[in-house]
Amino acid sequence: SLLILIAGQNNWFHLTEIATETVTRINFEDFLLKGILGFLLFAGGLGIKLPNLKDQKWEITVLALGATLFSTFFIGFVLYGLCMLIGIQFDLVYCLLFGALISPTDPIAVLAIVKKLDAPKRISTQIEGESLFNDGLGLVIFVTLFTIAFGSEAPTVGSVTLLFIQEAIGGIVYGFLLGLVFHYLISATDDHSMELLLTIGVPTAGYAFAEYIHVSGPLAMVVSGIMIGNWTRFIGFSKESEDHLDHFWELVDEFLNGVLFLLIGMSMLLFKFHEEDWIMMAIAVPLVLASRYLSVFISYIGFKRYRKYN
């Protein structure tokens, strides 16, 4: 990394031009949302232990849904008010879309950090579970707001509710059915290679079909990953296959994480920053951190009635 940095600063080997050309050839949105996201969420779901998830189900539900909704609208309205105050023209709908985009905790980064920390199991389960589910829910909220703002038809309460249910509940139900189908397919074979190939079918064919029927692919991947990681793992896999499963998906997870963060860094070469951009970043970063703190703090006020926290 240091050698590449030095080479880039001195324009050796034309690294800047090569990196810029590489990034411009890639459709980053499709690469992330229709490519590696399904693999990363499925791999994350495989590592979630169902008994721990059941123990923390209410905390995860409230943090993934309630805290994300609160954060979306808090960021949206406060950002809009601050922009009006300093004279920057920024429509409310774009502020809300930014809130929906930034509120979910990044499951890719969260899972990588939790692996390195020796955190108590209850805390790590909450963080992992929330990050996996609120990523899918955040995408559903974003799509719902985008449809309200830019849809061809005037939105109604019923149509918005139906869209949210179709994406969120539909994604969860579809993920369960997908996990069920692949559980029986994996259980029907004793070939280690075939079992691993079948697990790859979930985030590829399974995610593509979720897009086709307009349900949340990210939520479906999390649910099917949890099912295969807990149910199929102990019924459909031998001990040897189970070890292969863990090693294979850890490798996939690490490799795709590396590719993703490399592309994110290279994408910065395409941005041209202006004065307003720096002002907006100076406002948005502390606002997002404050929103995250408030959303978690308010959630735990409710949790304290039923649990004790140190």
Secondary structure as the mmCIF struct_conf table of DSSP 4:
data_model
#
loop_
_struct_conf.conf_type_id
_struct_conf.id
_struct_conf.beg_label_comp_id
_struct_conf.beg_label_asym_id
_struct_conf.beg_label_seq_id
_struct_conf.end_label_comp_id
_struct_conf.end_label_asym_id
_struct_conf.end_label_seq_id
HELX_RH_AL_P HELX_RH_AL_P1 LEU A 2 GLN A 9
TURN_TY1_P TURN_TY1_P1 ASN A 10 ASN A 11
HELX_RH_3T_P HELX_RH_3T_P1 TRP A 12 HIS A 14
HELX_RH_AL_P HELX_RH_AL_P2 LEU A 15 ARG A 25
BEND BEND1 ILE A 26 ILE A 26
HELX_RH_AL_P HELX_RH_AL_P3 PHE A 28 PHE A 31
HELX_RH_PI_P HELX_RH_PI_P1 LEU A 32 ILE A 36
HELX_RH_AL_P HELX_RH_AL_P4 LEU A 37 LEU A 46
TURN_TY1_P TURN_TY1_P2 GLY A 47 GLY A 47
HELX_RH_AL_P HELX_RH_AL_P5 LEU A 50 ASP A 55
TURN_TY1_P TURN_TY1_P3 GLN A 56 GLN A 56
HELX_RH_AL_P HELX_RH_AL_P6 LYS A 57 THR A 61
HELX_RH_PI_P HELX_RH_PI_P2 VAL A 62 ALA A 67
HELX_RH_AL_P HELX_RH_AL_P7 THR A 68 ILE A 86
TURN_TY1_P TURN_TY1_P4 GLY A 87 GLY A 87
HELX_RH_AL_P HELX_RH_AL_P8 LEU A 92 ILE A 102
BEND BEND2 SER A 103 PRO A 104
HELX_RH_AL_P HELX_RH_AL_P9 PRO A 107 LYS A 116
BEND BEND3 LEU A 117 LEU A 117
HELX_RH_AL_P HELX_RH_AL_P10 LYS A 121 PHE A 150
BEND BEND4 SER A 152 GLU A 153
HELX_RH_AL_P HELX_RH_AL_P11 VAL A 157 SER A 187
TURN_TY1_P TURN_TY1_P5 ALA A 188 ALA A 188
HELX_RH_AL_P HELX_RH_AL_P12 HIS A 192 GLY A 201
HELX_RH_PI_P HELX_RH_PI_P3 VAL A 202 GLY A 206
HELX_RH_AL_P HELX_RH_AL_P13 TYR A 207 TYR A 212
TURN_TY1_P TURN_TY1_P6 ILE A 213 HIS A 214
BEND BEND5 VAL A 215 VAL A 215
HELX_RH_AL_P HELX_RH_AL_P14 GLY A 217 MET A 227
HELX_RH_PI_P HELX_RH_PI_P4 ILE A 228 THR A 232
HELX_RH_AL_P HELX_RH_AL_P15 ARG A 233 ILE A 235
TURN_TY1_P TURN_TY1_P7 GLY A 236 GLY A 236
HELX_RH_AL_P HELX_RH_AL_P16 LYS A 239 SER A 267
HELX_RH_3T_P HELX_RH_3T_P2 MET A 268 LEU A 270
HELX_RH_AL_P HELX_RH_AL_P17 GLU A 275 PHE A 303
TURN_TY1_P TURN_TY1_P8 LYS A 304 TYR A 306
#
